[in-house]
Amino acid sequence: MKLAGSLLLALLALGGCASSDESIPDWAGVKGDSDPTPLVAFSETAKFEVRWHSNVGASGANPQQPVLTNNAVYGVSGNGSLTRLDRVTGKQVWRIETGIVVSGGVASGEGLLVVGGDKGDVLAYEEDGKPRWKSKMSSEVLSVSAIVDGVVIVRSGDGRIAGLNAADGKRMWLYERSTPALVVRSHAGVAIQRGVAYAGFAGGKIAAIKIKDGEVLWENSVSQPSGNTELERISDVTSDPVVDDEQVCAIAFQGHVACFDPAQGGPLWNRDISSDKGMMLLRKFIYLTDAKGIVMALDKASGSTVWKNDQLLLRSVTTPYALGEFVVVGDFEGYLHGLNREDGHFVARIQLDGGAVRTVPLQMDDGLLVETRSGELYSLSLK
């Protein structure tokens, strides 16, 4: 392997073997000789400002991502507390107990909130917190998609993707595929564009699935497993694909980043880059964090490197989020880093309370929404 820390990450995360918070280091398993890079000083030319700060409960063993609606922010804790906050002030509107250990969600859309549990439960609520329906998957829920076209797309730990009817939770279709003996535990969801869900899988595969009926439009390989041992042959897509009208791209841990024609699945280009974090696709560029913590921008058309910042190595850096003239990432110590979108140099930094930032920052109005491991939720501006 190219990176000793990645080996330990895989050992801890394979097949969901790590069963408690304490068994997974905050900075993704990098120990010993592979220490996180100390932060470098720089002259700030922009500034993060906290607009409001609230708490939705600790995320627990699984990263939890908040969601936004027109007038609310919803967050969920690992022990099942679902909270609604006022979008403008961050004040709590209500909090309910779902009664499950949340492993996937929260997701929203079409007036619903949906969470998934470690025993396969899928629960749907109205935006006022009133229960709507309950469904059941065959194993632990790893992710729940935004509700689109009356369908909730749910991924489970046994390699299955189900399309549930948003009205009553009944299963409309099921996609399943066999998985390798060893896989990297992930909470990858799907990317949705024009009625199609794009999903990456263990073994380096990607598939395009019609949301309406589950028809598989095409499948292709992001990366081919290679190596002499099962551990070396891990090449899993562990993050959401990214898609626009021109291409769909995915990246594999210990593998490649590859882009395809979204309609037919024909390959466009690929590069030897490994990541367990994910990417953002915006206009002409792809922004990503590789397995070592290097943040980079690629040309969307060719995959060539536009810039890269290697000053956050082994800091368990999140997927980048492009906001205006900036690119923002979080790390294992709760720092948010603002980078110049043109060349990747640091322009701003702030440390948030509550430990690691484990999920990608979200755009909210003209700023950001960020959650830390202990459930501290921040609305911030960057100017």
LOTORLUM-992593 format. One record per residue (C-alpha): residue in three letters; residue number from 1; x negated, z, y negated; chain. Coordinates in pm, 1 decimal. Example, Ala and Ser with C-alpha at 12.3 -4.5 7.8 and 13.67 -1.06 7.14 Angstrom:
<atoms>
ALA 1 -1230.0 780.0 450.0 A .
SER 2 -1367.0 714.0 106.0 A .
</atoms>
This chain:
<atoms>
MET 1 0.0 0.0 0.0 A .
LYS 2 -103.7 -59.1 -355.3 A .
LEU 3 0.3 283.0 -482.7 A .
ALA 4 -38.2 614.4 -301.7 A .
GLY 5 245.1 768.0 -499.9 A .
SER 6 483.3 497.8 -382.7 A .
LEU 7 405.5 588.4 -23.2 A .
LEU 8 510.9 948.0 -82.2 A .
LEU 9 819.2 832.5 -270.4 A .
ALA 10 921.0 626.2 29.8 A .
LEU 11 851.3 908.9 274.9 A .
LEU 12 1069.9 1146.4 77.1 A .
ALA 13 1352.0 903.2 13.8 A .
LEU 14 1374.8 704.0 336.7 A .
GLY 15 1719.7 698.9 483.2 A .
GLY 16 1834.5 993.1 273.1 A .
CYS 17 1598.6 1235.4 450.7 A .
ALA 18 1554.9 1443.6 137.0 A .
SER 19 1857.6 1668.8 138.6 A .
SER 20 1794.5 1899.8 -154.5 A .
ASP 21 1689.3 1885.3 -516.0 A .
GLU 22 1377.0 2086.0 -442.9 A .
SER 23 1249.2 1835.2 -183.9 A .
ILE 24 1224.3 1556.2 -442.0 A .
PRO 25 971.2 1609.2 -724.3 A .
ASP 26 1109.9 1542.3 -1072.6 A .
TRP 27 863.0 1262.2 -1118.4 A .
ALA 28 951.4 1075.6 -798.9 A .
GLY 29 703.9 1219.8 -557.9 A .
VAL 30 371.0 1137.9 -720.7 A .
LYS 31 132.1 1422.8 -636.0 A .
GLY 32 -230.5 1511.8 -589.8 A .
ASP 33 -477.0 1255.0 -715.6 A .
SER 34 -203.3 1041.9 -869.5 A .
ASP 35 -117.0 1245.9 -1176.3 A .
PRO 36 121.1 1121.1 -1443.6 A .
THR 37 -50.7 967.4 -1744.8 A .
PRO 38 -74.3 1208.0 -2041.8 A .
LEU 39 116.2 1087.1 -2344.5 A .
VAL 40 -89.8 914.9 -2611.1 A .
ALA 41 -51.9 989.7 -2980.7 A .
PHE 42 69.1 712.7 -3208.8 A .
SER 43 195.7 666.6 -3561.4 A .
GLU 44 576.5 664.2 -3557.4 A .
THR 45 740.3 378.4 -3744.5 A .
ALA 46 1095.4 459.1 -3624.9 A .
LYS 47 1280.6 780.3 -3546.2 A .
PHE 48 1531.1 911.4 -3291.7 A .
GLU 49 1807.9 1124.7 -3445.9 A .
VAL 50 2052.5 1338.1 -3246.3 A .
ARG 51 2412.5 1265.8 -3349.0 A .
TRP 52 2565.9 1511.8 -3103.8 A .
HIS 53 2468.9 1705.7 -2793.7 A .
SER 54 2689.9 1836.1 -2511.9 A .
ASN 55 2669.7 1932.9 -2144.4 A .
VAL 56 2859.9 1794.7 -1843.7 A .
GLY 57 2687.0 1991.4 -1566.4 A .
ALA 58 2369.0 1938.2 -1366.2 A .
SER 59 2340.5 1610.1 -1177.7 A .
GLY 60 2204.7 1771.3 -859.7 A .
ALA 61 2033.3 1567.5 -590.5 A .
ASN 62 2184.7 1238.4 -705.7 A .
PRO 63 2138.8 1080.6 -1048.4 A .
GLN 64 2465.3 1074.9 -1245.3 A .
GLN 65 2539.6 816.9 -1513.2 A .
PRO 66 2800.7 882.2 -1785.4 A .
VAL 67 3050.5 612.6 -1879.7 A .
LEU 68 3215.4 510.3 -2205.4 A .
THR 69 3565.4 404.0 -2300.2 A .
ASN 70 3699.1 315.3 -2644.5 A .
ASN 71 3747.6 677.2 -2750.2 A .
ALA 72 3583.6 893.6 -2485.6 A .
VAL 73 3268.3 973.1 -2290.1 A .
TYR 74 3303.4 1082.5 -1927.3 A .
GLY 75 3039.3 1262.6 -1726.0 A .
VAL 76 3030.8 1416.2 -1380.3 A .
SER 77 2812.6 1686.3 -1228.4 A .
GLY 78 2671.0 1695.4 -879.6 A .
ASN 79 2903.6 1979.8 -782.9 A .
GLY 80 3209.0 1778.3 -882.1 A .
SER 81 3301.3 1875.0 -1238.3 A .
LEU 82 3446.9 1576.1 -1422.3 A .
THR 83 3439.9 1609.8 -1801.4 A .
ARG 84 3588.5 1414.3 -2088.7 A .
LEU 85 3418.2 1434.7 -2428.9 A .
ASP 86 3527.9 1300.7 -2764.3 A .
ARG 87 3319.8 990.5 -2830.3 A .
VAL 88 3263.4 1065.1 -3200.2 A .
THR 89 3193.3 1440.4 -3189.9 A .
GLY 90 3087.6 1508.8 -2831.1 A .
LYS 91 3334.7 1798.1 -2807.9 A .
GLN 92 3491.1 1867.0 -2469.3 A .
VAL 93 3849.9 1743.9 -2432.7 A .
TRP 94 3903.3 1853.5 -2072.0 A .
ARG 95 3715.3 1940.7 -1754.3 A .
ILE 96 3850.4 1929.2 -1400.8 A .
GLU 97 3706.9 2015.3 -1059.4 A .
THR 98 3720.5 1727.6 -811.5 A .
GLY 99 3634.1 1947.7 -512.4 A .
ILE 100 3365.1 1713.6 -378.3 A .
VAL 101 2987.7 1688.5 -401.6 A .
VAL 102 2953.5 1378.8 -617.3 A .
SER 103 2702.8 1122.1 -493.4 A .
GLY 104 2831.7 809.5 -670.6 A .
GLY 105 3005.5 757.4 -1004.2 A .
VAL 106 3157.5 816.1 -1244.8 A .
ALA 107 3298.3 467.4 -1304.2 A .
SER 108 3576.2 355.8 -1536.6 A .
GLY 109 3800.9 64.3 -1619.0 A .
GLU 110 4165.6 -36.7 -1646.7 A .
GLY 111 4267.1 319.0 -1734.6 A .
LEU 112 4098.4 476.3 -1431.4 A .
LEU 113 3805.4 706.9 -1361.9 A .
VAL 114 3655.3 694.0 -1012.2 A .
VAL 115 3401.3 918.3 -838.8 A .
GLY 116 3257.8 910.3 -486.2 A .
GLY 117 3139.4 1194.4 -265.3 A .
ASP 118 2876.0 1270.3 -4.9 A .
LYS 119 3140.7 1280.2 271.7 A .
GLY 120 3278.1 936.8 186.7 A .
ASP 121 3563.1 1048.1 -40.4 A .
VAL 122 3662.1 817.9 -327.8 A .
LEU 123 3881.5 983.5 -591.8 A .
ALA 124 4059.9 813.1 -880.0 A .
TYR 125 4198.8 983.0 -1191.3 A .
GLU 126 4389.8 881.5 -1499.7 A .
GLU 127 4202.1 906.7 -1828.8 A .
ASP 128 4389.8 1232.0 -1897.1 A .
GLY 129 4243.2 1383.6 -1578.6 A .
LYS 130 4556.9 1347.5 -1365.7 A .
PRO 131 4481.7 1245.6 -1002.1 A .
ARG 132 4586.9 889.8 -911.3 A .
TRP 133 4475.5 830.9 -551.2 A .
LYS 134 4221.5 919.1 -280.8 A .
SER 135 4044.6 685.1 -39.6 A .
LYS 136 3778.5 723.3 228.0 A .
MET 137 3458.9 535.0 307.8 A .
SER 138 3276.2 543.6 639.8 A .
SER 139 2977.8 736.5 500.1 A .
GLU 140 2830.3 882.3 180.6 A .
VAL 141 2930.1 695.2 -135.0 A .
LEU 142 2616.7 571.7 -311.7 A .
SER 143 2777.4 395.1 -607.9 A .
VAL 144 3111.2 298.3 -759.2 A .
SER 145 3142.0 -5.6 -983.8 A .
ALA 146 3332.6 -48.1 -1306.0 A .
ILE 147 3691.9 -143.6 -1229.4 A .
VAL 148 3738.0 -519.1 -1282.6 A .
ASP 149 4033.2 -745.9 -1201.5 A .
GLY 150 4217.2 -461.0 -1029.8 A .
VAL 151 3934.2 -393.6 -783.7 A .
VAL 152 3701.0 -95.2 -740.8 A .
ILE 153 3378.9 -189.2 -560.7 A .
VAL 154 3226.8 97.8 -361.6 A .
ARG 155 2892.5 102.3 -179.1 A .
SER 156 2824.1 344.1 104.6 A .
GLY 157 2510.1 463.3 277.9 A .
ASP 158 2570.1 262.9 594.6 A .
GLY 159 2517.3 -70.5 415.6 A .
ARG 160 2884.6 -143.9 350.4 A .
ILE 161 3054.0 -262.5 32.4 A .
ALA 162 3429.9 -224.6 4.3 A .
GLY 163 3675.1 -364.5 -247.3 A .
LEU 164 3951.4 -109.9 -309.6 A .
ASN 165 4280.8 -181.1 -480.9 A .
ALA 166 4267.7 -4.2 -817.3 A .
ALA 167 4641.1 64.6 -801.6 A .
ASP 168 4646.3 268.8 -480.2 A .
GLY 169 4292.3 287.4 -335.8 A .
LYS 170 4373.0 79.8 -27.2 A .
ARG 171 4092.0 -133.8 107.9 A .
MET 172 4127.2 -502.9 26.2 A .
TRP 173 3806.7 -628.2 185.6 A .
LEU 174 3482.1 -511.7 344.8 A .
TYR 175 3131.8 -659.5 343.7 A .
GLU 176 2878.8 -516.9 585.8 A .
ARG 177 2532.9 -603.5 706.5 A .
SER 178 2279.5 -440.3 935.9 A .
THR 179 2001.5 -240.4 774.4 A .
PRO 180 1637.6 -195.9 880.0 A .
ALA 181 1530.3 120.1 1062.3 A .
LEU 182 1367.0 255.0 745.8 A .
VAL 183 1519.8 208.6 400.5 A .
VAL 184 1457.5 353.8 57.2 A .
ARG 185 1747.0 573.7 -48.8 A .
SER 186 1901.7 432.5 -364.8 A .
HIS 187 2219.3 436.0 -569.8 A .
ALA 188 2215.4 65.8 -651.8 A .
GLY 189 2546.8 -76.0 -760.8 A .
VAL 190 2652.1 -433.7 -824.8 A .
ALA 191 2633.4 -671.8 -1119.5 A .
ILE 192 2965.1 -836.9 -1205.2 A .
GLN 193 3004.7 -1172.5 -1377.4 A .
ARG 194 3304.0 -1411.2 -1385.7 A .
GLY 195 3483.0 -1261.2 -1087.0 A .
VAL 196 3172.8 -1234.8 -868.8 A .
ALA 197 2980.6 -923.2 -762.6 A .
TYR 198 2607.6 -963.8 -702.7 A .
ALA 199 2449.0 -700.3 -478.5 A .
GLY 200 2098.3 -638.5 -348.2 A .
PHE 201 2022.1 -485.7 -9.2 A .
ALA 202 1759.5 -333.1 214.1 A .
GLY 203 1527.5 -595.6 355.3 A .
GLY 204 1508.1 -777.7 23.2 A .
LYS 205 1840.5 -964.7 38.4 A .
ILE 206 2091.0 -1052.3 -233.1 A .
ALA 207 2451.1 -1167.9 -190.9 A .
ALA 208 2723.2 -1306.3 -416.8 A .
ILE 209 3071.8 -1178.5 -325.5 A .
LYS 210 3407.2 -1275.4 -477.0 A .
ILE 211 3571.6 -966.7 -620.9 A .
LYS 212 3924.4 -1083.4 -543.2 A .
ASP 213 3895.6 -1122.5 -166.2 A .
GLY 214 3538.9 -1038.2 -56.9 A .
GLU 215 3444.6 -1396.4 27.3 A .
VAL 216 3066.0 -1434.7 50.0 A .
LEU 217 2966.3 -1724.1 -174.0 A .
TRP 218 2598.0 -1719.8 -87.7 A .
GLU 219 2309.1 -1505.0 34.2 A .
ASN 220 1937.3 -1538.8 -27.6 A .
SER 221 1607.8 -1347.3 -8.3 A .
VAL 222 1455.6 -1171.0 -307.1 A .
SER 223 1156.5 -1063.1 -102.0 A .
GLN 224 1037.7 -1098.1 256.9 A .
PRO 225 912.9 -780.6 431.1 A .
SER 226 544.9 -792.4 525.9 A .
GLY 227 290.3 -554.7 674.8 A .
ASN 228 189.5 -403.1 1007.1 A .
THR 229 404.3 -88.5 1005.2 A .
GLU 230 771.2 -24.1 937.7 A .
LEU 231 674.5 170.1 626.5 A .
GLU 232 465.8 -116.5 493.2 A .
ARG 233 748.0 -358.9 570.2 A .
ILE 234 996.7 -183.2 344.4 A .
SER 235 1107.6 -433.1 81.9 A .
ASP 236 1443.4 -309.8 -43.1 A .
VAL 237 1642.1 -401.9 -350.2 A .
THR 238 1710.3 -50.2 -481.3 A .
SER 239 1858.0 -131.6 -822.8 A .
ASP 240 2141.5 -338.1 -967.0 A .
PRO 241 2082.4 -712.1 -1002.5 A .
VAL 242 2110.5 -852.6 -1354.5 A .
VAL 243 2311.3 -1162.6 -1438.1 A .
ASP 244 2418.4 -1396.2 -1716.6 A .
ASP 245 2569.0 -1745.6 -1719.2 A .
GLU 246 2234.3 -1907.4 -1634.6 A .
GLN 247 2080.1 -1692.8 -1362.6 A .
VAL 248 2100.6 -1379.9 -1152.3 A .
CYS 249 1785.2 -1180.3 -1083.9 A .
ALA 250 1691.3 -888.2 -858.9 A .
ILE 251 1376.0 -693.7 -784.8 A .
ALA 252 1257.4 -526.7 -463.6 A .
PHE 253 1050.1 -216.1 -404.2 A .
GLN 254 719.2 -330.0 -246.5 A .
GLY 255 831.7 -686.9 -301.0 A .
HIS 256 914.7 -944.0 -565.4 A .
VAL 257 1133.3 -1012.9 -865.1 A .
ALA 258 1331.9 -1329.3 -809.3 A .
CYS 259 1594.7 -1527.7 -998.4 A .
PHE 260 1864.1 -1758.5 -862.6 A .
ASP 261 2134.9 -1996.6 -974.8 A .
PRO 262 2441.7 -1769.5 -993.2 A .
ALA 263 2684.0 -2034.9 -864.5 A .
GLN 264 2496.5 -2172.0 -562.6 A .
GLY 265 2219.2 -1918.5 -504.6 A .
GLY 266 1938.8 -2170.3 -532.6 A .
PRO 267 1599.6 -2007.3 -613.7 A .
LEU 268 1464.7 -2055.8 -966.3 A .
TRP 269 1142.8 -1854.4 -963.5 A .
ASN 270 984.0 -1538.9 -820.9 A .
ARG 271 690.5 -1309.4 -895.9 A .
ASP 272 501.4 -1044.1 -706.8 A .
ILE 273 625.8 -732.7 -890.9 A .
SER 274 749.1 -414.8 -720.5 A .
SER 275 1007.6 -180.3 -869.2 A .
ASP 276 1250.8 88.4 -758.2 A .
LYS 277 1389.8 124.9 -1113.7 A .
GLY 278 1555.1 -198.4 -1215.1 A .
MET 279 1578.7 -448.4 -1498.6 A .
MET 280 1772.0 -551.0 -1806.9 A .
LEU 281 1845.2 -915.0 -1883.8 A .
LEU 282 1909.4 -1003.1 -2247.2 A .
ARG 283 1906.0 -1350.6 -2397.0 A .
LYS 284 1563.7 -1504.4 -2323.2 A .
PHE 285 1396.2 -1198.2 -2173.2 A .
ILE 286 1396.5 -964.8 -1873.3 A .
TYR 287 1283.9 -608.0 -1938.1 A .
LEU 288 1170.8 -401.9 -1639.9 A .
THR 289 973.5 -98.8 -1525.4 A .
ASP 290 756.5 -155.9 -1219.6 A .
ALA 291 680.2 93.3 -941.7 A .
LYS 292 378.0 230.2 -1128.3 A .
GLY 293 563.8 289.0 -1453.9 A .
ILE 294 444.8 -18.7 -1640.3 A .
VAL 295 712.8 -137.4 -1882.7 A .
MET 296 711.8 -511.7 -1935.8 A .
ALA 297 901.1 -805.1 -2078.5 A .
LEU 298 921.1 -1133.5 -1888.1 A .
ASP 299 1027.4 -1477.2 -2001.6 A .
LYS 300 1365.0 -1533.8 -1835.4 A .
ALA 301 1308.7 -1902.9 -1773.2 A .
SER 302 969.6 -1880.3 -1603.3 A .
GLY 303 899.1 -1516.0 -1517.9 A .
SER 304 576.0 -1518.4 -1717.9 A .
THR 305 470.2 -1193.3 -1884.5 A .
VAL 306 548.6 -1169.4 -2255.6 A .
TRP 307 406.9 -818.2 -2297.1 A .
LYS 308 346.8 -500.3 -2101.3 A .
ASN 309 286.3 -133.3 -2181.5 A .
ASP 310 81.8 56.5 -1920.9 A .
GLN 311 64.9 391.0 -2105.3 A .
LEU 312 342.7 559.3 -1903.1 A .
LEU 313 192.0 527.5 -1556.5 A .
LEU 314 342.7 752.2 -1286.1 A .
ARG 315 586.0 917.4 -1529.0 A .
SER 316 893.3 805.6 -1328.7 A .
VAL 317 1002.4 578.3 -1612.3 A .
THR 318 1364.1 459.6 -1620.8 A .
THR 319 1497.0 108.5 -1641.4 A .
PRO 320 1441.3 -17.6 -1998.2 A .
TYR 321 1730.7 -63.5 -2236.9 A .
ALA 322 1697.4 -311.2 -2523.7 A .
LEU 323 1863.3 -191.4 -2843.7 A .
GLY 324 1824.8 -399.7 -3157.6 A .
GLU 325 1455.1 -437.7 -3229.6 A .
PHE 326 1360.4 -170.2 -2975.4 A .
VAL 327 1327.2 -112.0 -2601.1 A .
VAL 328 1399.7 244.3 -2484.2 A .
VAL 329 1291.8 420.8 -2163.8 A .
GLY 330 1307.1 781.9 -2044.6 A .
ASP 331 1067.8 977.2 -1821.8 A .
PHE 332 1036.2 1277.9 -1588.0 A .
GLU 333 970.7 1527.0 -1870.4 A .
GLY 334 1281.0 1434.5 -2064.7 A .
TYR 335 1100.2 1217.6 -2318.1 A .
LEU 336 1263.1 908.8 -2465.5 A .
HIS 337 1015.6 642.9 -2571.8 A .
GLY 338 1102.5 373.5 -2823.2 A .
LEU 339 894.8 55.2 -2790.2 A .
ASN 340 875.8 -242.1 -3021.4 A .
ARG 341 1074.5 -521.3 -2859.9 A .
GLU 342 832.7 -790.5 -2973.8 A .
ASP 343 508.1 -655.1 -2825.3 A .
GLY 344 584.1 -326.7 -2643.5 A .
HIS 345 386.9 -82.9 -2859.0 A .
PHE 346 525.3 269.6 -2916.4 A .
VAL 347 731.1 323.2 -3231.6 A .
ALA 348 923.2 648.0 -3164.0 A .
ARG 349 944.3 942.4 -2923.6 A .
ILE 350 1167.5 1245.4 -2871.4 A .
GLN 351 1185.9 1511.0 -2598.7 A .
LEU 352 1533.9 1610.0 -2485.1 A .
ASP 353 1639.3 1936.3 -2321.4 A .
GLY 354 1736.0 1950.6 -1957.0 A .
GLY 355 1451.7 1790.5 -1764.3 A .
ALA 356 1407.8 1436.4 -1641.1 A .
VAL 357 1592.5 1133.8 -1769.8 A .
ARG 358 1680.5 966.1 -1439.5 A .
THR 359 1927.9 695.3 -1542.8 A .
VAL 360 1903.2 410.4 -1789.2 A .
PRO 361 2010.1 492.3 -2146.7 A .
LEU 362 2341.8 334.6 -2245.3 A .
GLN 363 2433.5 170.6 -2572.9 A .
MET 364 2700.3 357.9 -2768.2 A .
ASP 365 2808.7 206.3 -3097.8 A .
ASP 366 2481.1 141.5 -3284.2 A .
GLY 367 2286.3 401.1 -3085.9 A .
LEU 368 2228.8 543.6 -2739.7 A .
LEU 369 2388.8 777.2 -2486.4 A .
VAL 370 2138.2 957.1 -2263.6 A .
GLU 371 2179.5 1219.7 -1990.8 A .
THR 372 1910.7 1450.1 -1852.1 A .
ARG 373 1892.9 1608.3 -1509.2 A .
SER 374 2063.3 1934.9 -1603.1 A .
GLY 375 2358.6 1747.8 -1752.6 A .
GLU 376 2256.4 1759.2 -2119.1 A .
LEU 377 2422.6 1460.4 -2279.6 A .
TYR 378 2289.7 1319.5 -2607.2 A .
SER 379 2423.8 1068.5 -2854.4 A .
LEU 380 2126.8 936.9 -3051.7 A .
SER 381 2040.0 679.0 -3311.2 A .
LEU 382 1709.1 496.4 -3336.7 A .
LYS 383 1610.9 352.4 -3671.8 A .
</atoms>
